[in-house]
Amino acid sequence: MTTNQTRIVLQWVHIVFGLVILCYIYSPFSKYLLFQIFIKFIVVPVIVLTGLWLWKFKEFNKFLRIKS
């Protein structure tokens, strides 16, 4: 996978999980405990990691030893 393809995949993951956050905010599903746990422990960390990876792409790839 090239770096351009990696960035595109990361961007789409970031967008999709951002939409899940919007669903959590604006839908009645936020009342359910299982959905709250899913948001807090899966969605938010994934959004943070993909956002950092997109921001510091070169450093993350160097840390993970992904060739450019």
C-alpha positions in Angstrom: 0.0 0.0 0.0 1.4 3.4 -1.0 1.5 6.3 1.3 -1.2 8.1 -0.7 -3.5 5.1 -0.3 -2.7 4.9 3.4 -3.6 8.6 3.8 -6.9 8.1 1.9 -7.8 5.1 4.1 -7.0 7.0 7.3 -9.0 10.0 6.1 -12.1 7.9 5.5 -11.8 6.1 8.8 -11.5 9.4 10.5 -14.6 10.7 8.7 -16.7 7.6 9.3 -15.9 7.6 13.0 -16.6 11.3 13.1 -20.1 10.6 11.7 -20.6 8.0 14.5 -19.8 10.7 17.0 -22.4 12.9 15.4 -24.9 10.0 15.6 -24.1 9.7 19.3 -24.7 13.4 19.9 -27.9 13.9 17.8 -29.7 10.5 18.2 -31.6 8.9 21.0 -29.0 6.0 20.9 -26.9 8.0 23.4 -29.1 6.7 26.2 -27.9 3.1 25.7 -25.0 2.1 27.9 -23.5 -0.2 25.3 -23.4 2.6 22.7 -21.8 4.9 25.2 -19.1 2.4 26.0 -18.5 1.8 22.2 -18.1 5.6 21.7 -15.8 6.1 24.7 -13.5 3.2 24.4 -13.4 2.5 20.6 -14.5 5.5 18.6 -12.8 8.3 20.4 -9.4 6.6 20.6 -9.6 5.7 16.9 -10.4 9.3 16.0 -7.5 10.6 18.1 -5.0 8.1 16.6 -6.1 8.7 13.0 -6.0 12.4 13.5 -2.5 12.3 14.9 -1.4 9.9 12.2 -2.7 12.3 9.5 -1.1 15.3 11.2 2.3 13.7 11.8 2.2 11.2 9.0 6.0 11.0 8.4 6.8 10.5 12.0 4.2 7.8 12.5 5.4 5.9 9.5 9.0 6.2 10.7 7.9 5.0 14.2 6.0 2.1 12.6 8.8 1.6 10.1 6.5 1.9 7.1 8.5 2.6 3.9 7.5 5.7 1.9 
